[in-house]
Amino acid sequence: MHKGRLEAFSDGVIAIIITIMVLEIKVPHGDTLEALIPLVPVFLSYILSFVYVGIYWNNHHHTMQVVKSVDGKILWGNLHLLFWLSLLPFTTGWMGENHFAQIPVIIYGVNLILAALAYYIWGNTLVTHHGHGSQIAQALGANIKGKISLVGYALGIGGSFLNPWLGFFFYILVAVMWLVPDRRMEKVIH
């Protein structure tokens, strides 16, 4: 099957996810800067989640540049990824509205780790479909950043049992790591 519909659908879902997240930021009842203070935790959680959704979109886009075709397993793997990403507006809002309380921060981390596992599974279905000597297999390689991410999320979840801000710190660290451009796909394309 051609990959175009998968790309278009994924782009649309990711755009909706971002839209839902920003709509969760409620306009304050007041016209002073002090009226914005209660929104600080909501805005901080939105920023982190916006960065994460951007990271996933960017990586998805780059990955699709080396994908030649898709099959049913790839479509379901992609839906699996989009499912976990679609929960980010909920976990983001819950975490921000509750000022980074322990359980919402833990559940946010669970959401992040499940999205990362779904991306890993999706990548494996792509490699299986295209072959272990394919461009996609070369580009994904050992996926060190992906594995470090899983460890970072696990540390964040565990750290949240001690202090939710410690968990949030680990989630930020993983995001920062992904902000450094990943050139694996570009190297294979060129």
C-alpha positions in Angstrom: 0.0 0.0 0.0 1.1 3.6 -0.6 2.2 5.5 2.5 0.5 8.8 1.6 -2.8 8.2 3.5 -0.9 7.1 6.7 1.1 10.3 6.6 -1.9 12.6 6.0 -4.0 10.9 8.7 -1.2 11.1 11.2 -0.5 14.7 10.4 -4.2 15.5 10.9 -4.5 13.6 14.2 -1.3 15.3 15.6 -2.7 18.7 14.6 -5.9 17.9 16.5 -4.0 16.8 19.5 -2.1 20.1 19.6 -5.4 22.0 19.1 -7.1 20.2 22.0 -4.2 20.8 24.3 -4.3 24.6 23.7 -8.0 24.7 24.1 -7.6 23.2 27.6 -5.9 26.5 28.7 -8.8 28.5 30.0 -8.9 32.3 29.7 -8.5 33.8 33.2 -11.3 35.8 34.8 -9.5 39.1 35.2 -7.6 41.6 33.3 -4.4 41.8 35.4 -1.2 39.9 35.2 -2.0 38.4 38.6 -5.0 36.6 36.9 -2.4 34.6 34.9 -0.6 33.2 37.9 -2.9 30.3 38.4 -2.3 29.3 34.8 1.4 28.9 35.2 1.3 25.1 35.9 -1.2 24.6 33.1 1.0 26.5 30.7 4.2 24.7 31.8 2.6 21.3 31.2 1.3 22.6 27.9 4.8 23.7 26.8 6.3 20.3 27.6 3.6 18.4 25.9 3.7 20.7 22.8 7.4 19.9 22.6 6.7 16.2 22.9 4.0 16.2 20.2 6.4 18.2 18.0 9.2 15.6 18.6 6.9 12.8 17.6 5.6 14.7 14.5 9.2 15.5 13.5 10.4 11.9 14.0 7.3 10.5 12.2 7.9 12.9 9.3 11.5 11.9 9.0 10.8 8.2 9.3 8.2 8.4 6.5 10.8 9.8 4.2 12.5 6.5 4.0 9.4 4.3 4.1 8.5 2.9 0.7 5.2 1.3 1.4 3.0 0.2 4.3 0.9 -2.8 5.2 -1.9 -3.6 7.7 0.6 -4.2 10.6 2.2 -0.8 10.0 -1.2 0.9 9.9 -2.2 -0.7 13.2 1.2 0.1 14.7 0.7 3.8 13.7 -2.8 3.8 15.2 -1.3 2.4 18.4 1.1 5.3 18.5 -1.6 7.8 17.8 -3.8 6.4 20.5 -1.2 7.1 23.2 -0.4 10.5 21.7 -4.2 11.3 21.7 -4.2 10.8 25.5 -1.6 13.6 26.0 -4.2 16.4 26.2 -5.9 14.6 29.1 -2.7 13.7 31.0 -1.3 17.2 30.3 -4.4 19.0 31.5 -4.7 16.8 34.6 -1.1 17.4 35.5 -1.3 21.1 35.0 -4.7 21.7 36.6 -3.5 19.8 39.7 -0.2 21.8 40.0 2.0 18.7 39.3 0.5 16.6 42.0 2.1 13.1 42.4 -0.5 10.9 40.7 -1.1 13.1 37.7 2.7 13.4 37.1 3.0 9.6 37.4 0.2 9.0 34.9 1.7 11.6 32.6 4.9 9.6 32.7 3.0 6.4 32.0 1.5 8.1 29.0 4.9 9.1 27.8 6.5 5.7 28.2 3.5 4.0 26.4 3.8 6.4 23.5 7.5 5.7 23.3 6.9 1.9 23.4 4.3 2.3 20.6 6.8 4.2 18.5 9.4 1.5 19.1 6.9 -1.2 18.1 5.9 0.8 15.0 9.6 1.2 14.0 10.0 -2.6 14.3 7.0 -3.2 12.1 8.5 -0.9 9.5 11.9 -2.8 9.6 10.1 -6.1 9.4 8.1 -5.0 6.4 11.0 -3.4 4.5 13.7 -5.9 5.6 16.7 -5.7 7.9 19.0 -4.4 5.2 16.6 -1.6 4.2 17.1 2.1 4.5 14.6 2.2 7.4 16.5 -0.5 9.3 19.8 1.4 8.7 18.2 4.7 9.8 16.7 3.3 13.0 19.8 1.4 13.8 20.2 0.5 17.5 17.8 3.4 18.4 20.0 4.4 21.4 18.0 7.6 21.9 14.7 5.7 22.0 16.1 3.3 24.6 17.5 6.1 26.7 14.1 7.8 26.5 12.4 4.7 28.0 14.9 4.7 30.9 14.3 8.4 31.4 10.6 8.0 31.5 10.9 5.1 33.9 13.2 7.2 36.1 10.7 10.0 35.9 7.8 7.7 37.0 9.9 6.3 39.8 11.2 9.7 40.8 7.6 11.0 41.0 7.0 8.6 43.9 9.6 10.6 45.8 8.8 14.0 44.5 6.6 14.9 41.5 9.1 17.7 40.5 11.8 15.1 40.2 9.6 13.1 37.7 8.9 16.3 35.8 12.6 17.0 35.7 13.3 13.6 34.0 10.5 14.2 31.5 12.1 17.6 30.6 15.6 15.9 30.3 14.2 13.4 27.8 12.5 16.1 25.7 15.7 18.2 25.7 17.7 15.2 24.5 15.3 14.9 21.5 15.6 18.6 20.7 19.1 17.9 19.5 18.5 17.0 15.9 18.5 13.3 15.1 20.3 13.0 11.7 19.9 9.2 11.3 17.1 9.5 8.6 18.8 12.4 6.8 22.1 10.4 6.6 20.3 7.5 5.0 18.3 9.7 2.6 21.5 11.4 1.3 
